[in-house]
Amino acid sequence: MYKSIGLAKEVESPENPGALEKRVALIPSDVEQLISAGCKVEVEDGAGEGVGFSNQEYLQVGASIVTHDELYRNKDLIIKFKGPAMESIPKMKAGSTLFCMAHFHSFPERAKLLEEHKINVIAMENVVQSPEKQPKELVLGLMAADNCVEMDLRIAGIDRDQFHVIGYNTKMSGVIRRLMNHNPFSLVLHHVDGNIEDLGELNEQIRVVFDSSTISDAPSLITTLEEHSVRYYDVNEFVEQHGKEALKYYRHVNPAPEFGKRKIEALHETGRAGARYGLELLKTNSTKALQPSEAIVTVLGYGNVGMGAIHECYDAGVKEIRVLGKHQTAADRIESYIQDADLIINGAEQPKHLRGKNFLITKNHTQQLLEKGTVVIDLIGGSATNRSAVENVIECTYLTNPYFEENGILFSALWGWPMMGFMRETAIKYSGQIAEILLGDDQLIRGIEYLAPGVKKALVCGPFS
């Protein structure tokens, strides 16, 4: 069992220039849980102050306050939010464990140094659910979407269908994800307070999907759609009539896989923060000077990060949000979805073998296609050795210099997006997730020899004894 635990302060490091990342990995109430479990916890002086947790609060729950050098010396387990500074690594004892956001592929020199000093490294970003768990509302949205396209899929597929989704909530996020999985011609999310004219020309290829429980005058919308012979689908009607059976069926035919999503994450907040900053740049720094309600937004990807961006844009009042998946981002198709976009948000994370080789937003796009003043937000980022899908972005930007301009296009690829207005909130969220992995079902506190399956996948260096 890890008996001696150090909680490190965020300092200047490869991914934290200027030490602007101030979140602490564990808040006082979660440190108290470790102490109650029999651990000795030492907290680096000032570790929590950047997000409003004082030394005194840690002392009150039974922790000790120590200096930077003392923190890294002779600990079984060191917990830190971001990866360590290079000079901190030699201070750690061989065979000890570092639990942090490691980003091994992005910082190979640090990875090599940790390996040379025989430090076990468990990467927080790689710890996953085991087994996977799907929220009820999301599942209902997935099932509703399958029901929506069932007939079209049987006849000829939906690759020519243009989906217009009205309104956003957890169910509708499931609808968007599943519809995109079926590779429609296009999908646009519209605000529930918009007008029927926002849908553009109504024709036989149009499919309108909505949740009548969120629309103030659903009968009027239905009447208009029927007048134009447009096919429509009411998610609320499906949930009311078939929700229970659909949930039961889904759980039966989709047994939880061994591994699921990340357990330590603020991916939705990452998307929200990036979109919020992009809308702010569009309003205040771009020559377009557009309010959110005037902007056309294109989002690449519809996973947790992409859905966070979609959520934020929707809440900000954006009337037209184009959602792009693998089908729409192909080289011969993506141009039509981005050429008139005011804000482009990349939430598409490509597999390692495509990084640096397959760019979805290319330099040619930014030189010849995109309008001057367009804002490009890269939520995936990376480094020179782990490139993003936006060719202009060589490595992540930082709060010291959050955006840059090329050919009249504004780019931002911040490392640590949740710091943009969500720093304390995400610190608390991360802390709860970390404490759960240490003391909950995964029982990481037992030591390196007893890693649960979802944690073992995150062991990127070691095991060393």
N, C-alpha and C positions, 0 to 999 in steps of 0.2 A: 504494500500500500504506500502511496505517496504521502509521507508524513510531514515533510518540510516543503512548504509551498511559498513561492515568491510572486507577488503581484506587481508587475513592472509598470513604470510610467512611460508614456509615449514621448520619445525624444527624437531629435533629428536622425533620420535613417534614409536608406535609398528611396523608399516610397513616401517619405515624410519630410521633404525639404522645408526648412524653416520651423520645424516642429509644430506645424499648424494643426495636425491631427492631435486632439486632446482627449479623446474618449478613453475611458478606462475599461478594462475587460470584465471586471467584477465590481458591482456596487456594494456598499456595506452590508445590506441585508443578505446578499448571496454569500459574502465572505463569512457571515455569521453561521450559515448552514455548514460550511466546510469545517469551521471550528467546532461546531456541535458534533460533527462526525469524527472528531478526534485529530484533526490536522492542526499543525502550527502554521499560521499564515503571517508572513511579513509583507508589508506594503511599502513600496517606495515612496519616499517623502513627496507629497503633492500629487500623487498619482491620479486622484479623483477631482482635483480642484478645477480642472479645465471644463468639467461638466457639472460642477456644483456640489461635489462631495468632499467634505473637509477631512483632514487627518483625524480630527477629533471624532468624527462619525465612525471611522474605522477602529479607533482605539476603544470606543464604547462597545463595540461588538466583540472585542477580545483580540484584535490583531495588534501587531507591533509595527511601528514606523521605523524604517531604516534608510540608509543612504543608498545611492546608486550602486556603489561598489559592494556594499554588504548584501544588497538584493540578489546579485548574481552569484554570490559565493556559497558553495556547499548546499544547494537546494536540490531536492529530488525532482521537483516540477516547477517550472517558471511559466506563468501565464501572462501573456502580453497580447494586446489587440493586433497591432501591425507587427511585421517582422522586426528583428533586432538590428541595432546599429552594428556595424562591422566590429568596432572596438569592444563591444559587449561580449562577443562570442568566446574569446579566450578566457574570460573570467568564469565561465561555466565549467563545472566538473564533467569529466568524461562519463558517459552513461546516464547523465541526467536527461530530462525530457523538457522540450520547449513546445508549448501549445499556443499557436498564434496563427494569424493569416500569413502563411509562408510564401506563397507565390514563387515557388521554386523555379519554374521555367522563365520567369521574367527577370530574376536576379541570380544568374548562374554563378557569379563569383561568391556571393554569400552562401549559396547552396554548397559550393565546394568547401568553403571554410567550415561550415557546420559539420560536414561529413568528416573533414580532417580532424576535428576535435571530438569526434564520436558523440555527437549530440543527437539524441532521438528527437525527431521533429514530427509533430502531428499537426497537419495543416487544417485549421478551422474551416477553410473554404471547401475542403474535400470530405468533411464528415457528412454522412447521408442517413436518411431514414432507413431503418431496416426492421420490418418491412415498410413499404410505402403506405401513406395514409392520404386519402382524398376527402376534402371537406364536402359535406352533404350538398350545399347550395351549388358548388361547382359541378358536382356529379349530375345534378338535375339539369344544369345548363348543357352539359355534354350530351345527355340523353335526349333533351329537347331538340338539339341541333341534329342529331342522328335521325330523329323522327321527322324533322322538317325536310330533310333531303332524301329520305328513303326511296320515294317513288322515282325521283330524277336519277338516282344512282342505279336503280334497276333498269331504267330505260336507256339512258345515254350518258350518264355522268353529269357533273356540274361544271365542267371546264369552260362553259360559255355563259354560266349564270353570273349575274352581277348582284351581289348581296348588299342591301342597305339595312344596317342594324340601327334601330332607334332606341336610345337609352342605355345606361350602363349601371350594372350592379354585379354582385358576385355570380349570379346565375348567367347574366349576359356575358361575363368574361368567359364562362364555360362555353357558351354558344359561339363566341368569336373563335376560341381556340379550336373547337371541333369543326366548325365550318372551314376554317383555314386548313385543317388537316386533310380535308377532302379536295383541296386545290381548286377553288372556284376561279373564275376569270378575275374577279375583283371583290373586295369587301371594304365598305366605307361605313364608319360609325358616325351617326348624327346625334346631335343633342336632342333630348326629349322636348325641349322648349322651342325647337326649330319649326319651320314651315314645310308644307308638303312640296313647295317649290325647290327646297334644298336638295331633294332627291334627283333633280334634273329631269331629263326626258324619260317618261314612263313608257316601257315597251315590254314585249313578251319575255325578254331575257332578264327583266328585273325581278328580284325576290326581296320582299320587305319583311323583316323579322323584328318583332317588338314584344314588350311585356305590358299588357293592357293594365296591369295593376299600378304602373308608374306613369301612365299617360292620362292627362286630365280629360280629354275628349276622344277616347278610343273609337266610339261608334262613328264619329265624323271622319276619322282617318280611314276606317274600314270602308265607309261609303265611297270616299274619293278613290281609293284603290280599286274597288270593284267597278266603278264607273270607267276606269282606264284598263280594266281586265288585267290588273296586276296581281300576281299571286302573292299572298301574304301568309304569315304564320305567327300565332300568338303563343308565346312561351308560357304565359300564365295559364292559359286554357289547358295546355298539356300537363302542367304541374298539378292543377286542381283535379283533373280527370284521371291521370295516370302516374302521379308522382311516386306514390308508395310502391306500386308494382315496378316502376322503372328503377328505383333505388335497389330494390331486392334483386332484380334481374342483373343490374350492373355488378353488384357485389358477387353474384353467383358466377357470371361469365368472365369477370375480370379479377381473379384472385390476386391479392396484393403481391407484386414482385418482391424479390428479396431485398432490393435496394431502391430507394426512392429519391426524393429531392434533398437538397442541402438542409441540414438541421441548424446551422449557424449562418444566418443570412438576414439581410435587410434589402433583398433584391427589389421588392416592390417599392420600398422607399428610395432606392437607387434610381429607379425609373421616374418616380415622381419628382425627385430633386433635379435630375437632369432636364426633364421637360420644363420644370418651373424656371430653371436658369435659361434654357433656350428661349422660352417666351419672353423673359426679361431682356435678353440680348436683342431679340427681334424688335422689341418696343423701344429700347433706349440706345442701343449701339449700332443697329443696322440702319442703312440708308432707307430701308422700306418703312421703318417706324410704324409697325402695325400693332394694334391691340389684338389680344387672343381671339376675340370674336370675328376679326377680319382675316385671320390667318388660315391658310391651308397647310395641314400638317401630314407628313408621311412618316409612318413608324415601321421600321424593318424589324421583324421578329415579334412574336406574341407569347413568349415565355413569361416568367415572373417579372423580369426587368422591363420587357416591352409592354406588358400589361400595366405596370406601374406608370409608365409614360403615358399610355392611353388614358388611364384613370385621371392623371393630373391635367392633361389637356382637356378632357371632358369637363372636369370640375371648373376649369378656368374659363369655360364658355366657348371653346373652339367648336365651330359648327360642322367642320368636315375633317375627319381623321381617317386617312387611308392606311389600311393595315396590309403589310406585305409579308408573304411567306416565301418558301423556296421557289414556288411556281412563278411568282411575280418578280423575284429578284434575279432571274436568269438574265444573262447579258443582252439578249434580244428583246426583253420586255421591260426592264426596270426603268428605262428612259421615260416612258410615257407616264409613270407614276411620280417621278421626281422633277421633271422639267419645270413645272410651274409651282412647285411646293415652296412655301416660305420658310418652313422649318422641317428639317429632315432629322429623324432620331434613329440612330442605329442601336438596336437591341439584339441583333443577330450574332450569336457566338458560334463561330465556325470550329470544326474539329481541328486539332493541332496540325494535321498534315496539310490543311488548306491555308493556314495562317501564313501571311506573307506571299502567297501565291494567287489566291482568288480574292480580288477586291470587288466589293459590291458597289461602293461609291468610289469611282476612279478619279485620277487627276484629270483625265480627259473630260469627265463630267463637269468638274469644277471649272475647267478652262473654257469649255465650249457650249455646255448645256444649261447649267444652273444660272438663274438670274442673279445679278449683283445684289448683295445685301441678304442673300439666303443664309440661314444659320444651320450648321450641321453639328449635331450633338452626338458624340460617340460614347455610349454607355458601357461598352465592352473594354475599350482601351487595350493596353498591353505595353510592349516595349520593342526595341529594335530586334530582339530575338524571338518575340512572341506577338507578331503584328495583329492589328485589328483589321476589320473588313473595310475600313475607310483609308484609302491609300495615302491621303495627305497626313494622316496621323502616324508618326513614327513611334512616339511613346506618349504616355499619359501626360496631360498638363496638370498643374498643381495650383493651389490657391494663391501661390506667390505670383503666378502668371496664368490665370485660368483659361484664357482663350487667345487665339492668334488669327491672323487674317492672311489669306492667299487669294489672289485674283478677285478680290472684292467679296469673297466668301468668308464667313466667320466660323471658326472651328473651336470646339471645346471637347476635351476628353479627360475630364478630371479624375484623378485617383482619389477615391473616397467621396463619391457623390453624396452619400447620406449626410455628410457634414454640412451641406448647403441647407441650413434651416431645420435639420433633423438630428443635430449632434447629440443632445441630451436624450431625446426620445429613443434614438437607435442605440445609444450606450446602454440604456435600461433594457431594451429588447435583447441585445446581444448578451448581456450579463445573465438574464434569465435562461437563455438558450445554452450558454456555457455551463451554468450551474446544473442544468438538467442533465447534460452529458456527463458531468463529473459525478453526480450523485444519484441520477435517475436510473432508468433501465440499462443504460450503457455502462454505468459504473466505471468510468475511466479512472476514478480515484484508486482502483485496485492495483493499477500498475501496468507497465508495458507488456508483461507476460499474459495479461488477461483482457486484451482488447476485444470489445464486441465487434461483430462484422462490419457495421456501418462506420466504426471508428478506425478499424484496422485498414480500411481502404484509404484512410487519410494519413497513414504513416509514410511520409515521403523521404525520411532519412532514418536509417537504423533497420532493425533493432540492434542497439549496443547495450551491453551489460556493464 
